[in-house]
Amino acid sequence: MVQTSNLKLLAMGNPLLDMAIRDGEEMLKKYNLKPNDAVLASSEQMGIYKDIVEGYQVTYVAGGAAQNTARCAQYVLPEGSTAYLGCVGKDDLAQQLRAANDREGVESIYQIDENTPTGSCAVVITGHNRSLCTNLGAAEKFSKSHLDTPDAKAAIEAAKFFYLGGFFLTHGVESAVALAKHAKEHNKPFAFNLSAPFIPQFFKAQVDEVLPYAQLVICNETEAEAYAEAANLNTNDLGEIALAIANAQSVISTPRTVLITHGSKATIRGVQGESSAHVHEVPKINPADIVDTNGAGDAFAGGVLGTLLLNKSIEQAVDVGHRLGGMCVGEVGPVLKFPKENVL
């Protein structure tokens, strides 16, 4: 039975095993990938997984954006504070993901699909860029009925804060809305990450179903610009976009906050009802110390969520998010290895 006595954060998304390679320019060209993007693998791109295993030294890292965020939030929270919902296969990849969550203290509340392998993501690193090419596998088999299983139900009832990875909307909007409605009905915060430019580009209807319930929205500059284009905002000014998302339709009583990260440039914060955006400068990092930017946004989100759950201010939460993101880029994948006192 899942342990919920200290549960604070429940995240939901697509559990994936990341397969990371360096100096992957050839893979970008062969599979028509952009240097700093995230896509679902087309039928023409499915060969990339075999190619990288045969031609490169692959580093395997437990991934999935919302799962990364849950582990990073747990990094700053007391023991037993986080749990995660998603669907995996009955295979070794799933065991690797569960083991990674166990190490970080995240409760894995997985739905198991015995007929579909656990999802994987090719992470092609070129310089300071990372390109993500995802085969969802079992992740897209998540069914709303899993929310009614004893462990999931206990976690949903106990959690104080909910977080949804936008990638989940490619297949799981019904489950996402159910979780969002529970948050609204019980006056609990619901956070949502746009996750990738293709989500607002091609799944805007699903975004529009979830966004009204969101008290907190997180994205990066390319995702924000993709949202602005899909919503016909006629601007690429991040401050204007942050305020537009903050003031989009809402069914909750708490003002919505929007955080837009921009790599080493300042993070922009828009708040519903305010006339101008806030600017949060990012601490400088020596480019020589940057190993892998994959997962930095997830680490930022985890830092923000964890700090808010410690009843700190949004300003403090953004600062901690920046520190965790900065720590993450010094490692391969979303891994945090430094003592917590360096962060809080």
HELIX and SHEET records of a PDB file:
HELIX    1   1 GLU A   25  LYS A   30  1                                   6    
HELIX    2   2 SER A   43  GLN A   45  5                                   3    
HELIX    3   3 ILE A   48  GLY A   55  1                                   8    
HELIX    4   4 ALA A   65  VAL A   76  1                                  12    
HELIX    5   5 ASP A   92  GLU A  104  1                                  13    
HELIX    6   6 GLY A  137  LYS A  141  5                                   5    
HELIX    7   7 LYS A  144  ASP A  148  5                                   5    
HELIX    8   8 PRO A  150  ALA A  158  1                                   9    
HELIX    9   9 GLY A  166  THR A  170  5                                   5    
HELIX   10  10 VAL A  173  GLU A  185  1                                  13    
HELIX   11  11 PHE A  198  PHE A  202  1                                   5    
HELIX   12  12 LYS A  204  VAL A  210  1                                   7    
HELIX   13  13 LEU A  211  TYR A  213  5                                   3    
HELIX   14  14 GLU A  221  ALA A  230  1                                  10    
HELIX   15  15 LEU A  238  ALA A  246  1                                   9    
HELIX   16  16 PRO A  287  ASP A  289  5                                   3    
HELIX   17  17 ALA A  296  LEU A  309  1                                  14    
HELIX   18  18 ILE A  314  CYS A  328  1                                  15    
HELIX   19  19 LYS A  340  ASN A  342  5                                   3    
SHEET    1   A 9 VAL A 106  ASP A 113  0                                        
SHEET    2   A 9 THR A  82  GLY A  89  1                                        
SHEET    3   A 9 LEU A   9  MET A  12  1                                        
SHEET    4   A 9 PHE A 161  GLY A 165  1                                        
SHEET    5   A 9 PHE A 190  ASN A 193  1                                        
SHEET    6   A 9 LEU A 216  ASN A 220  1                                        
SHEET    7   A 9 THR A 257  HIS A 262  1                                        
SHEET    8   A 9 LYS A 265  VAL A 271 -1                                        
SHEET    9   A 9 HIS A 278  HIS A 280 -1                                        
SHEET    1   B 5 ALA A  38  LEU A  40  0                                        
SHEET    2   B 5 ASN A 129  ASN A 135  1                                        
SHEET    3   B 5 GLY A 119  THR A 126 -1                                        
SHEET    4   B 5 LEU A  16  ARG A  22  1                                        
SHEET    5   B 5 THR A  59  GLY A  63 -1                                        
END                                                                             
